[in-house]
Amino acid sequence: MAGHSKWANIKHKKAATDAKRGKVWTRLIKEITVGARMGGADIATNPRLRLAVDKAADANMPKETVQRAILRGSGGLDGASYEEVRYEGYGINGAAIIVECMTDNRVRTVAEVRHAFSKFGGNMGTEGSVAFMFQHCGQFFFAPEVNEDALMEAALEAGADDVIALDEGGFEVTCGVHDFAAIKDKLEAAGFKAEVAEIVMKPNTETEFAGDDAVKMQKLLDALENLDDVQEVYSNAVIDL
């Protein structure tokens, strides 16, 4: 896998996220609400809520908005009741796609996701059709100027599973889902703040796209990501931007 493609995609995703801040806030409010409902309002004992609150801080969401979402999730305020649902499918040339949603109306959501797949050259799959091609894990990306030896030492000492040097520079660190918060804290204490730090569905293998297929695949992914009920879209496609 060409490292330059991966690093370019990371920067593209960050830029796209910054450009859609209002939508990002809406998604984070849902994540905070559901996280608080499922695990309680205390971020010290609720890793999922802690991650969502950290993301909200990175997205410059006002603390009052975060607190309202926590209260709504933990029963202190009335509001919509969201549930999590995952859809799986195939993109251009059979590329695997996972679409994670939070919705208060499953019928609406599945119709919108199916329409996006069919309109842009993909196909909805059944539950489990592509999930086996991904690993649920913690993932960190660090910029190319980071000292590799120091990062590797800090990451392995913190309990990370792997440290991967990307071809064009930059580093990827992976870890178990339940270790994510503790490893993030240890890395930051050692002076390493990631460009991206998330719990993700990481593809076990990747497929490169270029030319017309890359354009078509990007349109499909963008269409899915732009749906109101979609939280995250994961794919094994690496698009040459």
TIVO-734528 format. One record per residue (C-alpha): residue number from 0; y, x, z. Coordinates in nm, 2 decimals. Layout:
// TIVO-734528
ATOM;NUM;Y;X;Z
...
END
This chain:
// TIVO-734528
ATOM;0;0.00;0.00;0.00
ATOM;1;0.34;0.14;-0.10
ATOM;2;0.54;0.20;0.21
ATOM;3;0.87;0.15;0.03
ATOM;4;0.77;-0.21;-0.05
ATOM;5;0.70;-0.29;0.31
ATOM;6;1.02;-0.14;0.44
ATOM;7;1.22;-0.31;0.17
ATOM;8;1.07;-0.64;0.27
ATOM;9;1.15;-0.59;0.63
ATOM;10;1.52;-0.53;0.55
ATOM;11;1.52;-0.83;0.31
ATOM;12;1.38;-1.05;0.58
ATOM;13;1.64;-0.94;0.83
ATOM;14;1.92;-1.00;0.58
ATOM;15;1.79;-1.34;0.49
ATOM;16;1.76;-1.43;0.86
ATOM;17;2.12;-1.33;0.93
ATOM;18;2.23;-1.53;0.63
ATOM;19;2.06;-1.85;0.76
ATOM;20;2.17;-1.82;1.12
ATOM;21;2.22;-2.20;1.17
ATOM;22;1.86;-2.26;1.06
ATOM;23;1.74;-1.97;1.27
ATOM;24;1.90;-2.12;1.58
ATOM;25;1.73;-2.46;1.50
ATOM;26;1.39;-2.29;1.48
ATOM;27;1.45;-2.09;1.80
ATOM;28;1.55;-2.41;1.99
ATOM;29;1.22;-2.56;1.89
ATOM;30;1.03;-2.25;1.99
ATOM;31;1.20;-2.23;2.33
ATOM;32;1.15;-2.60;2.39
ATOM;33;0.78;-2.59;2.31
ATOM;34;0.74;-2.26;2.50
ATOM;35;0.89;-2.40;2.81
ATOM;36;0.68;-2.72;2.79
ATOM;37;0.36;-2.53;2.75
ATOM;38;0.41;-2.25;3.00
ATOM;39;0.70;-2.35;3.23
ATOM;40;1.06;-2.25;3.25
ATOM;41;1.03;-1.91;3.41
ATOM;42;1.05;-1.63;3.15
ATOM;43;0.90;-1.39;3.40
ATOM;44;0.56;-1.57;3.40
ATOM;45;0.58;-1.72;3.04
ATOM;46;0.55;-1.45;2.78
ATOM;47;0.59;-1.69;2.49
ATOM;48;0.92;-1.83;2.63
ATOM;49;1.04;-1.47;2.70
ATOM;50;0.99;-1.37;2.34
ATOM;51;1.17;-1.68;2.21
ATOM;52;1.46;-1.62;2.45
ATOM;53;1.48;-1.25;2.34
ATOM;54;1.49;-1.36;1.98
ATOM;55;1.77;-1.61;2.07
ATOM;56;1.97;-1.33;2.22
ATOM;57;1.92;-1.11;1.91
ATOM;58;2.04;-1.40;1.70
ATOM;59;2.36;-1.44;1.92
ATOM;60;2.26;-1.79;2.04
ATOM;61;2.49;-1.90;2.33
ATOM;62;2.32;-1.89;2.67
ATOM;63;2.41;-2.26;2.73
ATOM;64;2.21;-2.36;2.42
ATOM;65;1.91;-2.15;2.54
ATOM;66;1.93;-2.31;2.88
ATOM;67;1.95;-2.67;2.74
ATOM;68;1.64;-2.60;2.53
ATOM;69;1.45;-2.47;2.83
ATOM;70;1.55;-2.77;3.03
ATOM;71;1.45;-3.01;2.75
ATOM;72;1.11;-2.84;2.73
ATOM;73;1.04;-2.84;3.10
ATOM;74;1.14;-3.20;3.14
ATOM;75;1.49;-3.17;3.26
ATOM;76;1.65;-3.33;2.95
ATOM;77;1.54;-3.59;2.70
ATOM;78;1.49;-3.49;2.34
ATOM;79;1.24;-3.49;2.05
ATOM;80;0.88;-3.39;2.13
ATOM;81;0.76;-3.13;1.90
ATOM;82;0.40;-3.03;1.83
ATOM;83;0.27;-2.72;1.66
ATOM;84;0.07;-2.74;1.33
ATOM;85;-0.05;-2.48;1.09
ATOM;86;-0.12;-2.51;0.72
ATOM;87;-0.30;-2.27;0.50
ATOM;88;-0.29;-2.22;0.12
ATOM;89;-0.28;-2.00;-0.18
ATOM;90;0.01;-1.87;-0.38
ATOM;91;0.04;-1.69;-0.72
ATOM;92;-0.28;-1.52;-0.82
ATOM;93;-0.45;-1.66;-0.51
ATOM;94;-0.24;-1.48;-0.25
ATOM;95;-0.30;-1.60;0.10
ATOM;96;-0.03;-1.80;0.28
ATOM;97;-0.01;-1.93;0.64
ATOM;98;0.27;-2.18;0.72
ATOM;99;0.34;-2.24;1.09
ATOM;100;0.54;-2.55;1.17
ATOM;101;0.69;-2.75;1.47
ATOM;102;0.73;-3.11;1.40
ATOM;103;0.79;-3.45;1.55
ATOM;104;0.64;-3.62;1.24
ATOM;105;0.32;-3.47;1.10
ATOM;106;0.31;-3.71;0.80
ATOM;107;0.65;-3.59;0.68
ATOM;108;0.57;-3.22;0.74
ATOM;109;0.24;-3.21;0.55
ATOM;110;0.40;-3.40;0.26
ATOM;111;0.69;-3.15;0.24
ATOM;112;0.46;-2.84;0.27
ATOM;113;0.22;-2.98;0.01
ATOM;114;0.50;-3.06;-0.23
ATOM;115;0.65;-2.70;-0.20
ATOM;116;0.30;-2.55;-0.27
ATOM;117;0.25;-2.76;-0.58
ATOM;118;0.60;-2.74;-0.72
ATOM;119;0.60;-2.36;-0.71
ATOM;120;0.26;-2.28;-0.84
ATOM;121;0.05;-2.27;-0.52
ATOM;122;-0.22;-2.48;-0.36
ATOM;123;-0.28;-2.62;-0.02
ATOM;124;-0.61;-2.51;0.14
ATOM;125;-0.82;-2.64;0.42
ATOM;126;-0.80;-2.53;0.78
ATOM;127;-0.95;-2.18;0.81
ATOM;128;-0.94;-2.12;0.44
ATOM;129;-0.72;-1.80;0.47
ATOM;130;-0.67;-1.75;0.85
ATOM;131;-0.97;-1.51;0.86
ATOM;132;-0.77;-1.28;0.64
ATOM;133;-0.51;-1.22;0.91
ATOM;134;-0.49;-1.07;1.26
ATOM;135;-0.29;-1.23;1.54
ATOM;136;-0.11;-0.94;1.69
ATOM;137;0.22;-0.79;1.82
ATOM;138;0.41;-0.59;1.56
ATOM;139;0.71;-0.36;1.59
ATOM;140;0.90;-0.19;1.31
ATOM;141;1.11;0.12;1.37
ATOM;142;1.37;0.28;1.14
ATOM;143;1.29;0.60;0.94
ATOM;144;1.51;0.82;1.16
ATOM;145;1.30;0.77;1.47
ATOM;146;1.11;1.08;1.59
ATOM;147;0.75;1.02;1.49
ATOM;148;0.59;1.23;1.76
ATOM;149;0.80;1.09;2.04
ATOM;150;0.74;0.73;1.92
ATOM;151;0.36;0.79;1.89
ATOM;152;0.34;0.93;2.24
ATOM;153;0.55;0.65;2.39
ATOM;154;0.36;0.38;2.20
ATOM;155;0.01;0.51;2.29
ATOM;156;0.11;0.56;2.65
ATOM;157;0.24;0.21;2.66
ATOM;158;-0.09;0.08;2.54
ATOM;159;-0.03;0.01;2.17
ATOM;160;-0.33;-0.02;1.94
ATOM;161;-0.19;0.18;1.64
ATOM;162;0.11;0.37;1.51
ATOM;163;0.15;0.37;1.13
ATOM;164;0.39;0.59;0.93
ATOM;165;0.52;0.40;0.63
ATOM;166;0.53;0.60;0.30
ATOM;167;0.91;0.59;0.26
ATOM;168;0.98;0.65;0.63
ATOM;169;0.98;0.41;0.92
ATOM;170;0.70;0.32;1.15
ATOM;171;0.49;0.02;1.24
ATOM;172;0.34;-0.02;1.58
ATOM;173;0.08;-0.29;1.66
ATOM;174;-0.07;-0.42;1.98
ATOM;175;-0.26;-0.71;2.13
ATOM;176;-0.07;-1.04;2.17
ATOM;177;-0.10;-1.05;2.55
ATOM;178;0.03;-0.69;2.57
ATOM;179;0.33;-0.75;2.36
ATOM;180;0.60;-0.81;2.62
ATOM;181;0.49;-0.52;2.85
ATOM;182;0.48;-0.28;2.55
ATOM;183;0.82;-0.39;2.43
ATOM;184;0.96;-0.32;2.77
ATOM;185;0.80;0.02;2.79
ATOM;186;0.91;0.12;2.45
ATOM;187;1.27;0.02;2.51
ATOM;188;1.26;0.20;2.85
ATOM;189;1.16;0.51;2.66
ATOM;190;1.45;0.47;2.42
ATOM;191;1.28;0.30;2.13
ATOM;192;1.43;-0.04;2.03
ATOM;193;1.25;-0.19;1.73
ATOM;194;1.43;-0.32;1.42
ATOM;195;1.18;-0.61;1.43
ATOM;196;0.96;-0.70;1.72
ATOM;197;0.74;-1.01;1.68
ATOM;198;0.41;-1.17;1.74
ATOM;199;0.27;-1.23;1.39
ATOM;200;-0.02;-1.31;1.17
ATOM;201;-0.07;-0.97;1.01
ATOM;202;-0.27;-0.96;0.68
ATOM;203;-0.58;-0.74;0.69
ATOM;204;-0.53;-0.65;0.33
ATOM;205;-0.22;-0.68;0.11
ATOM;206;-0.15;-0.75;-0.26
ATOM;207;0.15;-0.61;-0.45
ATOM;208;0.35;-0.83;-0.68
ATOM;209;0.59;-0.72;-0.95
ATOM;210;0.77;-0.87;-1.25
ATOM;211;0.74;-1.24;-1.32
ATOM;212;0.46;-1.29;-1.07
ATOM;213;0.69;-1.14;-0.80
ATOM;214;0.97;-1.38;-0.89
ATOM;215;0.73;-1.68;-0.88
ATOM;216;0.58;-1.58;-0.55
ATOM;217;0.92;-1.52;-0.39
ATOM;218;1.03;-1.87;-0.50
ATOM;219;0.72;-2.02;-0.34
ATOM;220;0.77;-1.84;-0.01
ATOM;221;1.14;-1.92;-0.01
ATOM;222;1.07;-2.29;-0.07
ATOM;223;0.83;-2.30;0.22
ATOM;224;1.06;-2.11;0.46
ATOM;225;1.35;-2.34;0.38
ATOM;226;1.17;-2.65;0.50
ATOM;227;1.32;-2.78;0.82
ATOM;228;0.99;-2.81;1.01
ATOM;229;0.87;-2.46;0.91
ATOM;230;0.89;-2.19;1.18
ATOM;231;0.72;-1.90;1.01
ATOM;232;0.55;-1.82;0.68
ATOM;233;0.30;-1.53;0.66
ATOM;234;0.14;-1.40;0.34
ATOM;235;-0.06;-1.10;0.22
ATOM;236;0.18;-1.07;-0.08
ATOM;237;0.40;-0.76;-0.08
ATOM;238;0.68;-0.83;-0.33
ATOM;239;0.85;-0.54;-0.52
ATOM;240;1.22;-0.65;-0.47
END
